[in-house]
Each structure stands twice: as structure tokens, then as C-alpha cells.
Amino acid sequence: MVYYRKYRPQTVAELDLPSVRDKMYAILSSKDLPHAFLFTGDKGLGKTSSARILAKAINCEKKGKEPCNECMSCVSITNGSNIDVLEIDAASNGGVEEMRTLRERVKFAASSLKYKVYIIDEVHMLSTGAFNALLKTLEEPPSHVIFILATTELHKLPATVVSRTFQIQFEKPTNEQIAGSLERIVKGEKLKVEKDILLRVAQISDGAFRDAAKNLEELVLASNGEKITDETFNKVFRTHGLSAQVVELLKAYSARDAKKGLKTIQLLTDSGAEFKIVIERMVDYLRGLLMIRNGIESDVTDIPSLSLENVNNLLE
């Protein structure tokens, strides 16, 4: 099983974002449970995992702040066999008929749980007609039904739907938080990892826990059971000498030397560099220059020809 599935959080305490943990605990401590939730944020931040944890916690036979993960309710939700917890992918089931069918189904009581839970992923993909059908259910939901809507594009949702949900924002984690999440995998798999490797993995993972787990797995496969070192990282992600080429690219920009800039880009392409990593390195360097422009010490070498305005424009 791939790491991001194997080490998916199973309790509120295991969720990697403190703000989400706090809100979840507050919800589970409250006497009044909202009938509809809206989880918003970028991909790979744990929205679906959190929805499953919430579904377990409100149906757990031990009725605590955490799912026990031992009772029949928790176990059946975890393994996906409980028919009272239904996950719907709006990208492929976003039509009016699907929502009308859902409206008919919600009338029936749960077969084995206290609450029937409908998790609708990528809810922004619903058609206008489907949203209208869903809205009617959200306005007057049966007391035994809980909706958990998840989306990466909040701005595409009708205001009428948003206003009828309890929203939890999944903010992008810091690199330190992502590295902390990877520590769980390192301990679980008994991996040998050189210092700062997890932080470097976090830096190239675009602020997503799921991407970070995938990147770590790539390093494990490349290491053949040996310790994961800087050499392994550079080999897998083609980052050797990248910092120097990033500086050359910025110097070419400052000198308005298109020929030199294009040659540097060609060198990066020929070396197999991932441009997501190139951009991350460039942003880090520009942050260093921004500190210098504001009279703060930085560990990057200054490029005097790049003005404060240039640096700000490039960062944007």
C-alpha cells in the first residue's frame, strides 16, 4: 500500500493541521451538531481523511471526542464497508438525477449507525441543476443525515450553499508541519534518513501532505533500503547544482539578457530538472533578496541590479 494511504490519519489527534484539529474537537464537544459541513482548501491537505474521521467520531459507539477505531461502526467506516457512509465524487456524479436520487435516499433512516453521512468530494463540479436539487435537501435535512462537502475551489460554489454549511478552511501547511507529518512514516517504516531530508522533501511538495508522502516514497525506492542521503535526493529530483543555475537565471533577468536566460533554461531542461523545484528555489532566493533590500541579513548572495520593485514583481 502506498504511504499516503497507509499512514492516512485515523483520529482527530493525528490530523496534521492544528487549526483543523481545534475546530474538529470544538464540533465534537458541542451539544448541537451542524447538519452540513464544508471543507475547503487545496489538494492533498486531508479534507477527505478528516471527513471520514468526523463520520466515525459522530457514530462511534464509545461517544467520545475521538473515534475509538475498535467498535463495529468505526471499523466498518474505516474499511469502507458501511452503507450508511456514502462518498460521492461530484466530478463524475454531478448531474441533477444523481442529486435527486440522493434526496430520495436521505429520507430513509440509517441501517446501523446513528447518522447517515454523505461525503461529496469536489462539490464545485456539480451542475447548476444539481446544486439546486442539493440546496433543497440542505435547507430541510432529516435529523439523521449529515452532509460533508469538500472542494478545492470555494469561489465556484453558490453563496446559498455556502451559507447553509459550517465551514472549515484547510490552510496550506508550513514546511515544518509537512516534515512532521513525514516523521510518522519514517518511524512506521523504520527508515534511515539523513538530517534535513524531510524538510527538503517538504519544500518541493507544493504545500501538500499527500505529495510529500509520494515524494518520500520515491526516495525510499531509489535508496534500495539504504539510508536516504543528499545524494539520493539530488539523484531523484535532479537538484545538483540547481542553486547556481537559479542565480544565473536571475542575473540574466536583471541584465535583460534573454539569450543567457534561455540557455540556462535549456541546461535545466537537459539535466532533467523538475521546474516545480526550480521555481521553489527561485522563490527562496528572492525572499533572501527581499530581506537584504529591507536591511535584514540573509544567507543569499546579493544581486544588486535587481531592485526592490524587481524582486517584488518576480515574487508575485
Number of C-alpha atoms within 10 A of each C-alpha: 6 9 18 19 11 10 16 17 18 20 20 23 15 15 22 18 20 16 13 20 17 13 15 21 15 11 17 17 12 10 7 8 13 13 20 22 20 24 25 20 18 18 19 21 23 22 26 21 19 23 24 23 24 24 27 29 24 24 22 24 18 16 13 13 20 20 24 19 20 12 14 15 25 26 17 17 21 17 8 14 12 18 15 22 22 15 18 17 15 23 15 10 17 22 18 18 13 16 23 17 11 15 17 10 10 19 14 12 16 16 11 13 22 16 20 25 28 21 25 24 21 21 26 22 20 24 17 15 15 19 22 18 20 19 18 13 19 20 14 9 17 16 12 16 21 23 22 26 28 25 23 18 15 19 10 12 16 14 10 13 18 17 10 16 19 16 17 17 15 20 15 18 18 14 22 14 18 27 22 16 23 24 15 13 19 15 10 12 10 9 15 15 17 11 11 12 18 23 18 16 23 28 21 21 23 20 21 21 26 21 20 28 24 16 20 23 16 15 23 19 12 15 17 9 11 13 14 22 17 17 12 18 22 15 13 17 17 17 20 15 10 18 14 9 18 21 20 16 21 20 18 18 17 16 13 11 12 12 9 16 20 13 13 18 18 12 13 20 12 9 13 13 19 14 12 12 18 19 13 15 19 21 17 15 22 23 17 19 26 21 15 19 18 9 9 10 11 15 10 15 11 16 14 12 12 19 14 16 11 15 20 14 9 14 14 7
